[in-house]
């Protein structure tokens, strides 16, 4: 099934709602230079008496774009398809976060499939490789793209303001 796909494309097929991003970009983005705008951790809820088990959830909002080979009049590479996407990671284990600050740009978001010998049969290892600011590593059982919306130059989308410097 994955024979003619890149590893990113193959992983994208395992991510719920990945079409929300691939529909905008035409491919699963690398998230190179993307900026982590917001993150939320939820411990989940475990109620053995009612057999309700919701394990930790990490939700991350990222400003992502397409880097072109075009150069603008100021000599900078042209960025297109500015998008604010929300990714949700379910059943998060072994979470390590470091360096969160006012910018949080990443070199890439790497997601790899991992076969477990204990617990759920399929898990993912996730790495937010930091360029400046936050980096993170963890495993999770499921990943979903909650949404992907156009992100304007003034940092406003869906009526919410997300301050961000889009100048470079």
C-alpha positions as CSV (number, residue, x, y, z in Angstrom):
1,X,0.0,0.0,0.0
2,X,2.8,2.5,0.9
3,X,5.3,1.3,-1.8
4,X,5.2,4.5,-4.0
5,X,4.7,7.0,-1.2
6,X,7.2,9.0,0.7
7,X,7.4,8.3,4.4
8,X,5.6,11.6,5.1
9,X,2.7,10.7,2.7
10,X,2.5,7.2,4.3
11,X,2.3,8.7,7.8
12,X,-0.3,11.3,6.6
13,X,-2.6,8.4,5.6
14,X,-2.6,7.3,9.2
15,X,-3.5,10.7,10.6
16,X,-7.2,11.4,11.0
17,X,-8.3,14.5,9.1
18,X,-4.9,14.8,7.3
19,X,-6.9,15.9,4.2
20,X,-7.5,19.3,5.9
21,X,-3.8,20.0,5.4
22,X,-3.1,18.1,2.2
23,X,-6.1,19.8,0.6
24,X,-4.4,23.2,1.2
25,X,-0.8,22.2,0.4
26,X,-1.3,19.4,-2.0
27,X,1.0,17.2,0.2
28,X,1.7,16.6,3.9
29,X,3.9,19.5,5.0
30,X,7.3,19.1,6.7
31,X,6.5,21.9,9.1
32,X,9.9,23.4,8.4
33,X,10.1,26.8,10.2
34,X,6.5,26.4,11.4
35,X,5.8,28.2,14.6
36,X,4.1,26.7,17.7
37,X,1.5,29.3,18.6
38,X,-0.3,27.5,21.4
39,X,-0.3,24.2,23.2
40,X,-2.7,22.7,25.6
41,X,-2.3,19.6,27.8
42,X,-5.2,17.7,29.3
43,X,-4.6,14.9,31.7
44,X,-7.7,13.0,30.5
45,X,-10.1,11.1,32.7
46,X,-9.9,7.6,34.1
47,X,-12.9,6.0,35.7
48,X,-12.4,2.3,36.1
49,X,-15.8,1.8,37.7
50,X,-17.5,3.0,34.5
51,X,-14.7,1.7,32.2
52,X,-14.1,5.2,30.9
53,X,-10.5,5.7,29.9
54,X,-9.3,8.9,28.3
55,X,-5.6,9.2,28.6
56,X,-3.5,12.5,28.3
57,X,-4.1,14.6,25.2
58,X,-1.8,17.3,23.8
59,X,-3.3,19.9,21.4
60,X,-0.9,22.1,19.4
61,X,-1.7,25.1,17.2
62,X,0.9,25.7,14.5
63,X,1.4,28.5,12.0
64,X,2.6,26.6,8.9
65,X,3.2,27.8,5.3
66,X,4.7,26.9,2.0
67,X,8.2,28.1,1.3
68,X,8.7,28.8,-2.4
69,X,11.9,29.3,-4.4
70,X,10.7,32.8,-5.5
71,X,12.4,35.9,-4.1
72,X,10.5,39.1,-3.3
73,X,11.8,42.6,-4.0
74,X,13.4,42.8,-0.5
75,X,15.4,39.6,-1.3
76,X,13.4,37.2,0.9
77,X,12.0,33.9,-0.1
78,X,8.2,34.1,-0.8
79,X,6.0,32.3,1.7
80,X,2.5,31.1,0.6
81,X,-0.5,29.3,2.0
82,X,-0.2,30.7,5.5
83,X,-2.3,28.3,7.6
84,X,-3.1,27.9,11.3
85,X,-3.6,24.2,12.0
86,X,-4.5,22.4,15.2
87,X,-3.1,19.0,15.7
88,X,-4.3,16.7,18.5
89,X,-2.3,13.9,19.9
90,X,-4.1,11.2,22.0
91,X,-2.9,8.9,24.7
92,X,0.3,10.8,25.1
93,X,3.2,9.1,27.0
94,X,6.7,10.0,28.0
95,X,6.2,13.7,27.1
96,X,9.3,15.9,27.2
97,X,8.9,19.6,26.4
98,X,11.8,22.1,26.6
99,X,12.5,25.7,25.8
100,X,8.9,27.2,25.3
101,X,9.3,30.9,24.7
102,X,7.9,33.8,22.7
103,X,8.6,32.3,19.2
104,X,8.8,28.5,19.2
105,X,9.8,27.8,15.6
106,X,10.6,24.3,14.6
107,X,12.9,22.8,12.0
108,X,10.5,20.0,11.4
109,X,7.7,17.8,12.9
110,X,8.7,14.2,12.5
111,X,6.2,11.4,13.1
112,X,7.1,7.8,12.8
113,X,5.0,4.7,13.3
114,X,6.1,2.4,16.1
115,X,4.8,-1.1,16.9
116,X,4.2,-1.7,20.6
117,X,4.7,-4.9,22.5
118,X,2.5,-3.6,25.3
119,X,-0.7,-1.5,25.2
120,X,-2.2,-0.3,21.9
121,X,-0.9,-2.1,18.8
122,X,0.1,1.0,16.9
123,X,1.7,4.1,18.3
124,X,3.6,7.0,17.0
125,X,6.8,8.6,18.1
126,X,6.6,12.4,17.6
127,X,9.4,14.9,17.6
128,X,9.1,18.7,17.4
129,X,12.7,19.5,16.4
130,X,13.3,23.0,17.7
131,X,14.9,25.8,15.7
132,X,14.3,28.4,18.3
133,X,12.2,27.8,21.4
134,X,10.1,24.8,22.1
135,X,11.1,21.3,21.3
136,X,9.1,18.2,22.3
137,X,9.3,14.4,22.1
138,X,6.6,11.8,23.0
139,X,4.6,8.8,21.9
140,X,0.9,8.7,21.3
141,X,-1.7,6.2,20.0
142,X,-3.6,8.5,17.6
143,X,-3.1,11.8,15.8
144,X,-5.7,14.1,14.3
145,X,-5.8,17.3,12.3
146,X,-8.6,19.1,14.1
147,X,-8.6,22.1,11.7
148,X,-6.6,24.0,9.2
149,X,-7.6,27.6,8.4
150,X,-6.2,30.5,6.4
151,X,-3.9,32.6,8.5
152,X,-3.8,36.3,7.6
153,X,-0.8,38.6,7.6
154,X,-2.1,40.4,10.7
155,X,-2.4,37.2,12.7
156,X,-6.2,37.2,12.8
157,X,-8.1,34.1,11.9
158,X,-11.6,33.0,12.9
159,X,-12.0,36.2,14.9
160,X,-9.1,35.4,17.2
161,X,-5.8,37.3,17.3
162,X,-2.6,35.3,17.4
163,X,0.3,37.7,17.5
164,X,3.0,36.5,15.2
165,X,5.7,38.2,13.1
166,X,5.2,37.1,9.5
167,X,8.0,39.3,8.2
168,X,10.5,36.5,7.8
